[in-house]
Amino acid sequence: MTKPLFTNDAVVLGILIGILAFVFLTARSAHPFWKKFYKYVPTLLLCYFIPSIFNSLGIISGETSNLYFVASRYLLPTSLVLLTISVDLPEIMKLGPKALIMFFTGTAGIIIGGPIAILIISMFAPDIVGGAGPDAVWRGLTTVAGSWIGGSANQAAMKEIFKVGDGLFSAMIAVDVIVANVWMAFLLYGAGITNRIDAKLQADTSAITELKQKIEVYRAQVMRIPELTDTIKLLSVGFGITALAHIAADIIAPWIAANAPGLEKFSLTSGFFWLIVISTTVAVFLSFTRAKELEGVGASRIGSVFLYVLVATIGMKMNIMAIFENPGLFLVGLIWIAFHALLLILVAKLIKAPLFFMAVGSQANVGGAASAPIVASAFHPSLAPVGVLLAVLGYVVGTYGAWFCGIVMQVVSP
């Protein structure tokens, strides 16, 4: 790996914040070029895509930087707390079963799409999906299935279950990251034109619209200019709950690993799983208390700032140039994710589900707890908890779905 131009994380953080500032300032610009540009390109997509360009050009590197770890372990749970603390959970429950239907449709798309991608590629280039023993490509693809249905814990589980070779596993991580991030870029773009897509799907968006309106009305009622004490209190709640979640996760995950190792298949031995679950659960509980009034001093605004920093660090992990190192495997990944997308679109059309359910149902599978709330918040900050709840469900079904997908891929492999 070539050493990046900047390796000091203080410098890298400054570059990422500078990118965010550039995007937001130009998005608010009155210049005709920028007004036309942002009519078609969502700001969130740029906050994600520009860091990936910097990474691909070797200016910064997601592999050598610790910023993603910091953002995902410290800023993400704090962001989820601040975005969830004002949520109206009863109203979210009124969104109905379509979110779950689209989530499981996304899961089915991954389980079926892998074998279909292998069958298609084997028709004209069987060597790409061949191999034997630990280097059999189908074995490696099971780790992608684990990641795309559950997350990194499920991915690691598939590596052990199917005895995937280390070299092949490294290549599959690249396929996982690049293809998943390209798909996420499409979802973020779709969030910017959601009204047009929903119109084509003839979707019923009334429940989502009503929820957003209620959140906006409540925000207007409690909004006031925050004092320093208000901001300190807000941050203490966010980072305080994150600290408690870390303490609990550091106790619960090792205890389960030692006393009930069989629960690893549900990701219950993952500290990150418990970090997300505990911080979100406590925030949901606080949303029924006076802590909800923290929204009036900018809870969701600061939560969104942390989320955008996370977006930039995720983008920094994508190296577009890696596609050219093993294009055949990336072709498998692209066919796979395309089938996943087509199945989601078909079902969304049949049940008249809005793009929000399709995007979050997909990302809860493919991206997990780190990026599902990002896609959800692209539609509205108050919807971020929906992404978290579905992503947690993905952790639970990930190992089973990926294992079944692996067995089928083994059968259809040349």
Order of alpha helices (4+ residues) and beta strands (2+ residues): alpha-alpha-alpha-alpha-alpha-alpha-alpha-alpha-alpha-alpha-alpha-alpha-alpha-alpha-alpha-alpha-alpha-alpha-alpha
